[in-house]
Amino acid sequence: MSTAKRIWTAGFYWVGVAMTLACFALILAGNTELVWRFEHKGFPLSWAFAAAAVLAFLAAEFSHSARSAPSKAEDRSSQLSPELEAAEF
């Protein structure tokens, strides 16, 4: 697991968190005159932030699962040797 992949995973996660908070903030501020014009269009701005949050969380999950999958070498090394198997019985 490389440091670069951890940084990408953490970055996607925090972008998702920020977009989720921005979505909630826009929904709550939707009744104000300043934000109202962005929320009452054909595709509201809060929906765009929500879509970006979903994509960021999916990217974080995908990059996390891609680095978490064990390789064949790790899988073989985790198996018990014949001597240890015999000692357990």
DSSP file (Angstrom, degrees, kcal/mol; ACC not computed):
  #  RESIDUE AA STRUCTURE BP1 BP2  ACC     N-H-->O    O-->H-N    N-H-->O    O-->H-N    TCO  KAPPA ALPHA  PHI   PSI    X-CA   Y-CA   Z-CA
    1    1 A M              0   0    0      0, 0.0     2,-0.1     0, 0.0    66,-0.0   0.000 360.0 360.0 360.0 116.1    0.0    0.0    0.0
    2    2 A S     >  -     0   0    0      1,-0.1     4,-1.6     4,-0.0     5,-0.1  -0.451 360.0-123.7 -88.7 159.3    1.7    3.1   -1.2
    3    3 A T  H  > S+     0   0    0      1,-0.2     4,-2.2     2,-0.2     5,-0.2   0.858 110.1  58.5 -67.2 -36.2    1.6    6.5    0.3
    4    4 A A  H  > S+     0   0    0      1,-0.2     4,-2.2     2,-0.2    -1,-0.2   0.903 106.0  48.1 -63.1 -40.8    0.3    8.1   -2.9
    5    5 A K  H  > S+     0   0    0      2,-0.2     4,-2.5     1,-0.2    -1,-0.2   0.874 110.1  52.4 -68.7 -35.6   -2.7    5.8   -3.0
    6    6 A R  H  X S+     0   0    0     -4,-1.6     4,-2.5     2,-0.2    -1,-0.2   0.900 109.7  49.4 -63.6 -39.3   -3.5    6.6    0.7
    7    7 A I  H  X S+     0   0    0     -4,-2.2     4,-2.6     2,-0.2    -2,-0.2   0.911 111.6  48.4 -66.1 -42.4   -3.3   10.3   -0.1
    8    8 A W  H  X S+     0   0    0     -4,-2.2     4,-2.7     2,-0.2     5,-0.2   0.918 112.4  48.8 -63.5 -43.2   -5.7    9.9   -3.1
    9    9 A T  H  X S+     0   0    0     -4,-2.5     4,-2.2     1,-0.2    -2,-0.2   0.938 114.3  44.9 -62.5 -47.1   -8.1    7.8   -1.0
   10   10 A A  H  X S+     0   0    0     -4,-2.5     4,-2.5     2,-0.2     5,-0.2   0.886 112.7  52.7 -64.4 -38.9   -8.1   10.4    1.8
   11   11 A G  H  X S+     0   0    0     -4,-2.6     4,-2.1    -5,-0.2    -2,-0.2   0.931 110.0  46.7 -63.4 -46.3   -8.4   13.2   -0.7
   12   12 A F  H  X S+     0   0    0     -4,-2.7     4,-2.1     1,-0.2    -1,-0.2   0.903 112.2  52.2 -61.5 -40.6  -11.5   11.7   -2.4
   13   13 A Y  H  X S+     0   0    0     -4,-2.2     4,-2.1    -5,-0.2    -2,-0.2   0.942 111.7  44.3 -61.3 -48.2  -13.0   11.1    1.0
   14   14 A W  H  X S+     0   0    0     -4,-2.5     4,-2.4     1,-0.2    -1,-0.2   0.811 110.2  54.9 -72.2 -28.5  -12.6   14.7    2.2
   15   15 A V  H  X S+     0   0    0     -4,-2.1     4,-2.6    -5,-0.2    -1,-0.2   0.909 109.0  49.8 -65.4 -40.4  -13.8   16.1   -1.1
   16   16 A G  H  X S+     0   0    0     -4,-2.1     4,-2.2     2,-0.2    -2,-0.2   0.905 110.9  48.7 -62.3 -42.2  -16.9   14.0   -0.6
   17   17 A V  H  X S+     0   0    0     -4,-2.1     4,-2.4     2,-0.2    -2,-0.2   0.933 112.7  47.8 -63.3 -45.6  -17.4   15.3    2.9
   18   18 A A  H  X S+     0   0    0     -4,-2.4     4,-2.3     1,-0.2    -2,-0.2   0.897 112.2  48.8 -63.9 -40.9  -16.9   18.9    1.7
   19   19 A M  H  X S+     0   0    0     -4,-2.6     4,-2.2     2,-0.2    -1,-0.2   0.870 110.5  51.7 -67.6 -35.8  -19.4   18.4   -1.1
   20   20 A T  H  X S+     0   0    0     -4,-2.2     4,-2.4     2,-0.2    -2,-0.2   0.931 111.6  46.3 -64.8 -45.7  -21.9   16.9    1.2
   21   21 A L  H  X S+     0   0    0     -4,-2.4     4,-2.4     1,-0.2    -2,-0.2   0.887 112.3  50.9 -64.2 -38.3  -21.6   19.8    3.6
   22   22 A A  H  X S+     0   0    0     -4,-2.3     4,-2.3     2,-0.2    -1,-0.2   0.882 108.7  52.5 -65.6 -37.4  -21.9   22.3    0.8
   23   23 A C  H  X S+     0   0    0     -4,-2.2     4,-2.1     2,-0.2    -2,-0.2   0.940 111.3  45.6 -62.5 -47.6  -25.0   20.5   -0.5
   24   24 A F  H  X S+     0   0    0     -4,-2.4     4,-2.5     1,-0.2     5,-0.2   0.894 111.9  52.5 -63.0 -39.6  -26.7   20.7    3.0
   25   25 A A  H  X S+     0   0    0     -4,-2.4     4,-2.2     1,-0.2    -1,-0.2   0.906 110.1  47.9 -63.7 -41.0  -25.6   24.4    3.3
   26   26 A L  H  < S+     0   0    0     -4,-2.3     4,-0.3     2,-0.2    -1,-0.2   0.880 111.3  50.5 -67.7 -37.0  -27.2   25.2   -0.1
   27   27 A I  H >< S+     0   0    0     -4,-2.1     3,-0.9     1,-0.2    -2,-0.2   0.933 113.6  44.8 -65.7 -44.3  -30.4   23.4    0.8
   28   28 A L  H >< S+     0   0    0     -4,-2.5     3,-0.5     1,-0.2    -2,-0.2   0.850 117.2  45.0 -68.0 -33.4  -30.7   25.2    4.1
   29   29 A A  G >< S+     0   0    0     -4,-2.2     3,-1.8    -5,-0.2     6,-0.4   0.351  83.2 103.8 -90.7   6.9  -29.8   28.6    2.5
   30   30 A G  G <  S+     0   0    0     -3,-0.9    -1,-0.2     1,-0.3     9,-0.1   0.696  73.0  59.7 -63.5 -19.5  -32.2   27.9   -0.4
   31   31 A N  G <  S+     0   0    0     -3,-0.5    -1,-0.3    -4,-0.2     2,-0.2   0.516  85.3  96.8 -87.7  -4.5  -34.8   30.3    0.9
   32   32 A T  S <> S-     0   0    0     -3,-1.8     4,-2.0     1,-0.1    -3,-0.0  -0.496  82.2-121.8 -82.4 156.9  -32.5   33.3    0.9
   33   33 A E  H  > S+     0   0    0      1,-0.2     4,-0.7     2,-0.2    -1,-0.1   0.853 109.0  52.6 -66.6 -35.1  -32.6   35.7   -2.1
   34   34 A L  H  4 S+     0   0    0      1,-0.2     4,-0.2     2,-0.1    -1,-0.2   0.920 119.2  31.6 -68.9 -44.3  -28.9   35.2   -2.9
   35   35 A V  H >> S+     0   0    0     -6,-0.4     4,-1.5     1,-0.2     3,-1.2   0.720 101.1  80.9 -88.1 -22.5  -29.0   31.4   -3.1
   36   36 A W  H 3X S+     0   0    0     -4,-2.0     4,-1.8     1,-0.3     3,-0.2   0.862  87.7  55.2 -55.0 -41.5  -32.6   31.0   -4.4
   37   37 A R  H 3< S+     0   0    0     -4,-0.7    -1,-0.3     1,-0.2    -2,-0.1   0.773 109.6  47.2 -67.8 -24.3  -31.7   31.7   -8.0
   38   38 A F  H <4 S+     0   0    0     -3,-1.2     7,-1.4    -4,-0.2     3,-0.4   0.747 114.1  47.6 -83.9 -25.0  -29.1   28.9   -8.0
   39   39 A E  H  < S+     0   0    0     -4,-1.5     2,-0.3    -3,-0.2    -2,-0.2   0.729 105.3  57.0 -88.6 -22.9  -31.5   26.4   -6.4
   40   40 A H  S  < S+     0   0    0     -4,-1.8    -1,-0.2    -5,-0.2     2,-0.2  -0.351  83.1 102.2-110.2  52.8  -34.5   26.9   -8.5
   41   41 A K  S    S-     0   0    0     -3,-0.4    -3,-0.1    -2,-0.3    -4,-0.0  -0.493  92.9 -83.0-112.5-172.2  -33.2   26.3  -12.0
   42   42 A G  S    S+     0   0    0      1,-0.3    -3,-0.0    -2,-0.2    -2,-0.0   0.863 126.1  23.3 -63.8 -36.4  -33.6   23.2  -14.1
   43   43 A F  S    S-     0   0    0     -5,-0.1    -1,-0.3     4,-0.0    -3,-0.1  -0.875  93.1-137.6-132.0  98.0  -30.7   21.4  -12.3
   44   44 A P     >  -     0   0    0      0, 0.0     4,-1.4     0, 0.0     3,-0.4  -0.131  13.8-124.0 -59.9 150.7  -30.2   22.9   -8.8
   45   45 A L  H  > S+     0   0    0     -7,-1.4     4,-2.2     1,-0.2     5,-0.2   0.831 110.7  60.1 -64.0 -33.7  -26.7   23.6   -7.6
   46   46 A S  H  > S+     0   0    0      1,-0.2     4,-2.3     2,-0.2    -1,-0.2   0.859 102.6  53.1 -64.6 -33.5  -27.2   21.4   -4.5
   47   47 A W  H  > S+     0   0    0     -3,-0.4     4,-2.6     2,-0.2    -1,-0.2   0.891 107.3  51.4 -66.8 -38.4  -27.9   18.5   -6.8
   48   48 A A  H  X S+     0   0    0     -4,-1.4     4,-2.2     2,-0.2    -2,-0.2   0.913 111.5  46.9 -64.3 -41.9  -24.6   19.1   -8.6
   49   49 A F  H  X S+     0   0    0     -4,-2.2     4,-2.2     2,-0.2    -2,-0.2   0.889 111.8  51.3 -65.8 -38.3  -22.8   19.1   -5.2
   50   50 A A  H  X S+     0   0    0     -4,-2.3     4,-2.4     2,-0.2    -2,-0.2   0.910 110.0  48.9 -65.4 -41.5  -24.6   15.9   -4.2
   51   51 A A  H  X S+     0   0    0     -4,-2.6     4,-2.4     1,-0.2    -2,-0.2   0.902 111.2  50.0 -64.1 -40.5  -23.6   14.2   -7.4
   52   52 A A  H  X S+     0   0    0     -4,-2.2     4,-2.2     2,-0.2    -1,-0.2   0.879 110.2  51.2 -64.7 -37.2  -20.0   15.3   -6.9
   53   53 A A  H  X S+     0   0    0     -4,-2.2     4,-2.6     2,-0.2     5,-0.2   0.924 109.8  48.8 -65.6 -44.3  -20.1   14.0   -3.4
   54   54 A V  H  X S+     0   0    0     -4,-2.4     4,-2.4     1,-0.2    -2,-0.2   0.928 112.8  47.8 -61.5 -45.1  -21.4   10.6   -4.5
   55   55 A L  H  X S+     0   0    0     -4,-2.4     4,-2.3     1,-0.2    -1,-0.2   0.888 111.7  50.3 -64.2 -38.4  -18.7   10.4   -7.2
   56   56 A A  H  X S+     0   0    0     -4,-2.2     4,-2.3     2,-0.2    -2,-0.2   0.910 111.4  47.8 -66.9 -41.6  -16.0   11.3   -4.7
   57   57 A F  H  X S+     0   0    0     -4,-2.6     4,-2.4     2,-0.2    -2,-0.2   0.897 112.3  49.9 -66.1 -38.8  -17.1    8.7   -2.2
   58   58 A L  H  X S+     0   0    0     -4,-2.4     4,-2.6    -5,-0.2    -2,-0.2   0.905 110.7  49.5 -64.7 -40.3  -17.3    6.1   -4.9
   59   59 A A  H  X S+     0   0    0     -4,-2.3     4,-2.5     2,-0.2     5,-0.2   0.895 111.3  49.6 -65.2 -39.3  -13.8    7.0   -6.0
   60   60 A A  H  X S+     0   0    0     -4,-2.3     4,-2.0     2,-0.2    -2,-0.2   0.912 113.0  46.7 -65.1 -41.7  -12.5    6.8   -2.5
   61   61 A E  H  X S+     0   0    0     -4,-2.4     4,-2.7     2,-0.2     5,-0.2   0.902 113.1  49.3 -66.8 -40.5  -14.1    3.4   -2.0
   62   62 A F  H  X S+     0   0    0     -4,-2.6     4,-2.0     1,-0.2    -2,-0.2   0.922 113.3  45.0 -65.4 -44.0  -12.8    2.1   -5.3
   63   63 A S  H  X S+     0   0    0     -4,-2.5     4,-1.3     2,-0.2    -1,-0.2   0.837 114.2  50.8 -70.6 -30.5   -9.2    3.3   -4.6
   64   64 A H  H  X S+     0   0    0     -4,-2.0     4,-1.2    -5,-0.2    -2,-0.2   0.921 113.1  44.2 -69.9 -44.2   -9.5    1.9   -1.0
   65   65 A S  H  X S+     0   0    0     -4,-2.7     4,-1.1     1,-0.2    -2,-0.2   0.823 109.8  57.2 -71.7 -29.2  -10.7   -1.5   -2.3
   66   66 A A  H  < S+     0   0    0     -4,-2.0    -1,-0.2    -5,-0.2    -2,-0.2   0.865 113.1  39.1 -68.8 -34.8   -8.1   -1.6   -5.0
   67   67 A R  H  < S+     0   0    0     -4,-1.3    -1,-0.2     1,-0.2    -2,-0.2   0.665 113.1  57.1 -88.1 -15.0   -5.2   -1.2   -2.6
   68   68 A S  H  < S+     0   0    0     -4,-1.2    -2,-0.2    -5,-0.1    -1,-0.2   0.661  77.8 106.4 -87.9 -17.2   -6.8   -3.5    0.0
   69   69 A A  S  < S-     0   0    0     -4,-1.1     2,-0.1    -5,-0.1    -4,-0.0  -0.453  75.0-123.0 -66.5 126.8   -7.1   -6.5   -2.2
   70   70 A P        -     0   0    0      0, 0.0     2,-0.1     0, 0.0    -1,-0.1  -0.442  21.8-129.4 -71.9 142.4   -4.5   -9.1   -1.2
   71   71 A S     >  -     0   0    0     -2,-0.1     4,-2.0     1,-0.1     5,-0.1  -0.365  24.8-106.0 -82.5 169.8   -2.1  -10.2   -3.9
   72   72 A K  H  > S+     0   0    0      1,-0.2     4,-2.4     2,-0.2     5,-0.2   0.857 120.4  55.1 -65.8 -35.2   -1.4  -13.8   -4.7
   73   73 A A  H  > S+     0   0    0      1,-0.2     4,-1.9     2,-0.2    -1,-0.2   0.908 109.9  45.8 -65.4 -40.7    2.0  -13.7   -3.0
   74   74 A E  H  > S+     0   0    0      2,-0.2     4,-1.3     1,-0.2    -2,-0.2   0.875 112.0  52.6 -68.1 -36.1    0.4  -12.4    0.2
   75   75 A D  H  X S+     0   0    0     -4,-2.0     4,-0.6     1,-0.2    -2,-0.2   0.904 110.3  47.1 -66.2 -41.6   -2.3  -15.1    0.0
   76   76 A R  H >< S+     0   0    0     -4,-2.4     3,-0.8     1,-0.2    -1,-0.2   0.876 110.8  51.8 -67.3 -37.3    0.3  -17.9   -0.4
   77   77 A S  H 3< S+     0   0    0     -4,-1.9    -1,-0.2     1,-0.2    -2,-0.2   0.757 103.8  58.4 -72.7 -22.3    2.4  -16.5    2.5
   78   78 A S  H 3< S+     0   0    0     -4,-1.3    -1,-0.2    -3,-0.1    -2,-0.2   0.646  86.7  95.9 -81.7 -13.0   -0.7  -16.4    4.8
   79   79 A Q  S << S-     0   0    0     -3,-0.8     2,-0.1    -4,-0.6    -3,-0.0  -0.487  84.4-107.8 -75.4 147.6   -1.3  -20.2    4.3
   80   80 A L        -     0   0    0     -2,-0.2    -1,-0.1     1,-0.1    -2,-0.1  -0.458  30.0-117.2 -75.1 145.3    0.1  -22.5    7.0
   81   81 A S     >  -     0   0    0     -2,-0.1     4,-2.2     1,-0.1     3,-0.3  -0.415  29.8-106.8 -75.0 159.1    3.0  -24.7    6.1
   82   82 A P  H  > S+     0   0    0      0, 0.0     4,-2.2     0, 0.0     5,-0.2   0.840 120.1  54.7 -56.9 -34.6    2.5  -28.5    6.3
   83   83 A E  H  > S+     0   0    0      1,-0.2     4,-1.7     2,-0.2     5,-0.1   0.909 109.8  45.8 -66.5 -40.5    4.6  -28.7    9.5
   84   84 A L  H  > S+     0   0    0     -3,-0.3     4,-1.3     2,-0.2    -1,-0.2   0.856 111.0  52.7 -71.4 -33.9    2.3  -26.1   11.2
   85   85 A E  H  X S+     0   0    0     -4,-2.2     4,-1.0     1,-0.2     3,-0.3   0.917 110.2  48.4 -65.2 -42.2   -0.8  -27.8   10.0
   86   86 A A  H  < S+     0   0    0     -4,-2.2     3,-0.3     1,-0.2    -2,-0.2   0.854 109.0  53.9 -65.3 -34.9    0.4  -31.2   11.4
   87   87 A A  H  < S+     0   0    0     -4,-1.7    -1,-0.2     1,-0.2    -2,-0.2   0.786 102.9  57.8 -71.9 -26.3    1.2  -29.5   14.7
   88   88 A E  H  <        0   0    0     -4,-1.3    -1,-0.2    -3,-0.3    -2,-0.2   0.814 360.0 360.0 -74.4 -29.2   -2.3  -28.1   15.0
   89   89 A F     <        0   0    0     -4,-1.0    -1,-0.2    -3,-0.3    -2,-0.2   0.474 360.0 360.0 -85.8 360.0   -4.0  -31.5   14.8
